Amino acid sequence: MAKFRIEQSKVNAKSVNRTIRMKEETFDKLMKLSSENHTSFNKVVLECIEYALKHM
């Protein structure tokens, strides 16, 4: 399985707004990843989802 990494250059022109709920510890991990990678929380969540979908 390919290693997960956060792409810095991807920009999506079209998007859909959604509200999601998650465990507080999951939120904290995602926030830490966004801080460590100098990118937005949203970008980290999108990258995680895309990675998971590719590797199902």
Order of alpha helices (4+ residues) and beta strands (2+ residues): alpha-alpha
